[in-house]
Amino acid sequence: MSEAEERHASWLELFFDLVVVVAVAQLAQRLRQPTWADVGLWVLMYYAVWSIWTTLTLYSNVRAERTRTRAMLVGMFCIAVMAAAIPDVARDGGLHEGWFIAAYIVCRVGASQTLQQSGTILTAWPAAQLGAGLLPWVVSIWADQPMRYLLWGLGLALDMAFAVLRGRNPQRLIAVMERQARRLYARERRRDGVAGTAAPPARKVVAAVLDPSHLSERLGLFVIIVLGEAVAQVVLASSGETWNWQFALAALAGFGLIVALWWLTVRFGINTVVGPSEREMKAYVALPAHFVMTAGLTATAAGLGVVITSPGTPLDVGIGWVLGGGLAGYFAASAVLGAAARAERRWLWLWGVPCVVAPLVVAGVAWLVPAWLVVALLLGVALWRVAYRPRQDAEGALRGC
């Protein structure tokens, strides 16, 4: 496909993304006064929303113009139900917690069946189609707290492990699926009483082919959605607050941090890696990193909203770690992608790793300094990352002098 013919997100996909905006906003509200248990549960809820979005995004990537509108709208409705139930999970007796679980299961099963009906196997991210982590969620319907949430965590671990381990060896996965298809065919022949002992014919399993440019665009759009939530947190929290010099510093630093993260995404793409090799990034590496990256940005967005409401006082320990830890998670995912893409070593050790460590240091002292200063320090970390220039760009600038 030529550059002029590159496929971009469809109107249906953009419409589908609208419900993710609401879900991210609901999730951000759950981190306003967090404990470590709250953060752990939040990660599980975030994964549930992210996994459905990822499954349907991969489906539309593979099917292109043959994407079924009904499948996307059902997924959109399920995410809407989950978003509406998020405030009640583990609160007030979990009034709508059952709806959250049911919507997740229905959407995962429906998306898996839709992918199977396409006649291909998504070897790049098999968890989207084969649902290794779905069973713990089904069992959790009858479990009480906290066992229910432990089962959700088991589902997340199984999904990630299955997708990464199987995604690294797609040919082996295809061979396993073909053997299962032959066994199923033989069982059907015996059930129907078909005579003969000849071996069943080989059933070919076709691997789905991803469009890398379209997938990169879709993952990038998700990052923009999360950054949009950060803007919303800063703007909405500003209403009704006293606009003094501390507020101004916090607002400017927060907006600057959002712009810096946006610039990294626009300049270098979803992985924000500078100077990587031209090797195609594997889905089993890119998607887990995308999960960590966007979860970190959502946590950072929630922290910014809290800072704006009390910029002159030290942050609570929990929200300090949400703010700094979220940004550290974002940069950690980027560093992993950079290592996988064979980025320059000087970028990895002088920019990649320090940008992971520095936000954690800031989080550790957030309860000792004014909140606006915490955001200003995090802005400094992001600007340090922005300031990096690939070696070839630096050499070109020197030649132009």
Secondary structure, 3 states (H helix, E strand, C coil): CCHHHCCCCCHHHHHHHHHHHHHHHHHHHCCCCCCHHHHHHHHHHHHHHHHHHHHHHHHHHHHHHHCCHHHHHHHHHHHHHHHHHHHHCCCCCCCCHHHHHHHHHHHHHHHHHHHHHCCEECCCCCHHHHCCCHHHHHHHHHCCCCHHHHHHHHHHHHHHHHHHHHHCCHHHHHHHHHHHHHHHHHHHHHHCCCCCCCCCCCCCCEECCCCHHHHHHHHHHHHHHHHHHHHHHHHHHHCCCCCCHHHHHHHHHHHHHHHHHHHHHHHHCCCCCCCCCCCCCCHHHHHHHHHHHHHHHHHHHHHHHHHHHCCCCECCHHHHHHHHHHHHHHHHHHHHHHHHCCCCHHHHHHHHCHHHHHHHHHHHHCCCCEHHHHHHHHHHHHHHHHHCCCHHHHHHHHHHC
